[in-house]
Each structure stands twice: as C-alpha cells, then as structure tokens.
Amino acid sequence: MFIFRDKTQIIDIGGSQLTAFFESLLHQALLWTGKPYAPGGLPQRLLASAFLSDDAGLLLWSDLTRAPNYYQTEAEAELIQEKADELSSRIEDGTIIMDLGCGDIRKTIPLLQALEKQKKFVSYYAIDLSRKSLENGLRRFESDYHHIQCTGLWGTWDAGLAWSKQMLDARRSRLYLSLGSIFGNDHLEPAIARLRGWAQEALCGSTNSSMLLTMDATTDKDLLHASYNENDGLYERFIRNGFRHTNRILGRTGTRTRTGSADNPVMHRSVLRAKRRVRVHAVGLVLDEGTELDCYENFKYGPTVMHDQFAAAGLHCIEQWKAPKANICK
Ligand SMILES: C[S@@+](CC[C@H](N)C(=O)[O-])C[C@H]1O[C@@H](n2cnc3c(N)ncnc32)[C@H](O)[C@@H]1O
C-alpha cells in the first residue's frame, strides 16, 4: 500500500531544453532537410502540432475548447465523467497513471476524483511540453487528495516514458492516458508506428499495463467546420501562434491561412500558404509563392479503423465506449 501526502511538484525531464526537439521536428517535417516528408504517401510540408503548444498556444487552446461550437472537449469530458467510477474500479492500488500531453487536465479530474473516492492509492504523472500549463493544471490538486500523488513531468512524452523506466518501480501497473485525439490521430502508417512503439516500450512489459485512448470520430463536415472555425477567430490565432513559434527559430515569413476538410479518410486541417517567395535563411531554403504548409491535421477515424490500428500495433482492445452525446469512441 502506498500513502502519499506530498505537495505536487514539477520535474524538469528536458522541458527547459526543448530547442533541439523542435529543431528536429522542423527539419524533418517542414524544411525537409533530409528527404521530403511524406507520411501519407504524398510529400507535405507539415507544421508539427507540438509547435502549437507553447504557453501562449495552450492558453488559446484552453479558450478554444470552451467555445460553444467546439464539441470535442465537452463530449469527451462527459464520457470520462460518466465512466469514471467504472474506470476507477478497474485500476488497482499502486498504479502509475501517465497523462501523455495532459493539457489543462480538465478531463482527467473526474477519474482522479473517482479514484480518491474509492480510496485507490495511485501516482498520477501529468506530462506536457508547457510548464505553465502543468502549473495551472496541477494547481487543482493542491487541495485534498489523500490517496493520489500528483507530479508534473515537464518535457516530451518520450522523455516521460524514459524517465519513468529509470525512476519508477517496474512492477507497478501502468495506465497511459492519451486524451484529446493524440495517439492514433495521424496518417495510418505513422499512427500505427507510434502505437506500436508504445506497445513495445510501454505496454508489453511484465506489469499490467493499458492505455485509455480517446478519439473524435465525427464525420459531419458542417459540425467539424463550425467546431474549428466559428469561434471568433480563436482557432486561426491558435494556428498562427504555432507558426510564430517556428519563426522564433527561423525568421519571419508572410502567409495566408485557410482551413478545410478532406475525405477518405475524413480529416480537418489548416493550411498556411506563402503570399510571396520566402527565403528561410537559416537553412538556405526558398519556398515559392503559393507553397503550402499543412498544420494541425485531425483525422476522424471511427472504431473500425482504430481497431485495425490497434491490431497492427500489436494491441488488444479491452473495451470501447461512445460519448453520450457526440460521435466519440474510446
Ligand atoms: C490536443 S491537446 C490535448 C490535451 C489534453 N490531453 C486534453 O485532452 O484536453 C495536446 C497536448 O499534448 C501536448 N503535447 C504535444 N506534443 C507533445 C509531446 N511530444 N510531448 C508531451 N506533450 C505533448 C501539448 O502541449 C498539449 O497540451
């Protein structure tokens, strides 16, 4: 049995030194310093979603997820609230819960409350790229939990996994949370590759390990359009903030934004288009006028595709749920 009464703390697992991480994402996906990036078979210059998650980006994100048309967060939060007791009863004492890309932690709170109510002794690790976001989220825990130890891990989720392997008891059960359409939300090949990596590195050990993964499966394009675009320009500011993040590394460019959906599979993405020829001095690259940068691709895979992903990654699906009001499945 574990008894924790510590105050929450935030451990720097590389969060203060993320420049190399961002540079490598930029060079691989946007600048193509090696070879053209073609995760879906066709080359694309991609602004990796991690760029959207600096402190300013996460504040905008938090506002966006509270906007009336942005159904996803609310629907998912309702689902977790509805299932919190059931989920908690499946979690055994001593479990390590790792919230991968925890954001503002709003959705996880009902699960932690249910664990506390059921007197389950667990260690909760919230992992994110933004220290500010961790500080804001973890403030919610400083109150009255007696059974749950909360720790923030500031850095990437890969660093979080490596840290946990070094620092935490391998015999304890693990539950990984991928909430908010994170894992599985990519072109199929890289989505499966990432899941397979986690299956091998994190889930297939000797411990009783599992992942709770949520995914938006909405394919109604009007709903999608309203969700991302009808929110007083919040979404566009969110995307542009991510682009400014790259400019902090590379220098300024001029772009126009458009957003839209695509079929087969249904996905929503934004595109930044160069309004003029842009020279990226840092790497001697010229992007012609009209060059498009894809940003924030959101694939709307339903249960069948997700089951295929799990199978291809070597994962076994224990249970699946659908959000009470929206088309979201576990
Ligand atoms: C779509 S938000 C989801 C937030 C939260 N899980 C939720 O459902 O509300 C993605 C989160 O993942 C974080 N993130 C993105 N890439 C990351 C990485 N490589 N390592 C750790 N966190 C990451 C972002 O900072 C952001 O908070």
Ligand as a Chemical Component Dictionary entry (heavy atoms), coordinates in Angstrom:
data_LIG
# 
_chem_comp.id                   LIG 
_chem_comp.type                 NON-POLYMER 
_chem_comp.pdbx_formal_charge   0 
_chem_comp.three_letter_code    LIG 
# 
loop_
_chem_comp_atom.comp_id 
_chem_comp_atom.atom_id 
_chem_comp_atom.alt_atom_id 
_chem_comp_atom.type_symbol 
_chem_comp_atom.charge 
_chem_comp_atom.model_Cartn_x 
_chem_comp_atom.model_Cartn_y 
_chem_comp_atom.model_Cartn_z 
_chem_comp_atom.pdbx_ordinal 
LIG C1  C1  C 0  -4.777 18.173 -28.144 1  
LIG S1  S1  S 1  -4.014 18.683 -26.639 2  
LIG C2  C2  C 0  -4.813 17.534 -25.552 3  
LIG C3  C3  C 0  -4.727 17.947 -24.098 4  
LIG C4  C4  C 0  -5.434 17.021 -23.124 5  
LIG N1  N1  N 0  -4.905 15.679 -23.162 6  
LIG C5  C5  C 0  -6.922 17.034 -23.381 7  
LIG O1  O1  O 0  -7.441 16.012 -23.817 8  
LIG O2  O2  O -1 -7.564 18.047 -23.145 9  
LIG C6  C6  C 0  -2.362 18.028 -26.845 10 
LIG C7  C7  C 0  -1.437 18.249 -25.667 11 
LIG O3  O3  O 0  -0.278 17.458 -25.882 12 
LIG C8  C8  C 0  0.881  18.233 -25.586 13 
LIG N2  N2  N 0  1.970  17.697 -26.421 14 
LIG C9  C9  C 0  2.087  17.726 -27.779 15 
LIG N3  N3  N 0  3.192  17.080 -28.173 16 
LIG C10 C10 C 0  3.783  16.599 -27.046 17 
LIG C11 C11 C 0  4.943  15.813 -26.788 18 
LIG N4  N4  N 0  5.716  15.372 -27.782 19 
LIG N5  N5  N 0  5.222  15.505 -25.519 20 
LIG C12 C12 C 0  4.432  15.933 -24.486 21 
LIG N6  N6  N 0  3.321  16.674 -24.667 22 
LIG C13 C13 C 0  2.993  16.995 -25.929 23 
LIG C14 C14 C 0  0.509  19.645 -25.899 24 
LIG O4  O4  O 0  1.288  20.563 -25.198 25 
LIG C15 C15 C 0  -0.977 19.666 -25.492 26 
LIG O5  O5  O 0  -1.140 20.049 -24.155 27 
# 
loop_
_chem_comp_bond.comp_id 
_chem_comp_bond.atom_id_1 
_chem_comp_bond.atom_id_2 
_chem_comp_bond.value_order 
_chem_comp_bond.pdbx_ordinal 
LIG C1  S1  SING 1  
LIG S1  C2  SING 2  
LIG S1  C6  SING 3  
LIG C2  C3  SING 4  
LIG C3  C4  SING 5  
LIG C4  N1  SING 6  
LIG C4  C5  SING 7  
LIG C5  O1  DOUB 8  
LIG C5  O2  SING 9  
LIG C6  C7  SING 10 
LIG C7  O3  SING 11 
LIG C7  C15 SING 12 
LIG O3  C8  SING 13 
LIG C8  N2  SING 14 
LIG C8  C14 SING 15 
LIG N2  C9  SING 16 
LIG N2  C13 SING 17 
LIG C9  N3  DOUB 18 
LIG N3  C10 SING 19 
LIG C10 C11 SING 20 
LIG C10 C13 DOUB 21 
LIG C11 N4  SING 22 
LIG C11 N5  DOUB 23 
LIG N5  C12 SING 24 
LIG C12 N6  DOUB 25 
LIG N6  C13 SING 26 
LIG C14 O4  SING 27 
LIG C14 C15 SING 28 
LIG C15 O5  SING 29 
# 
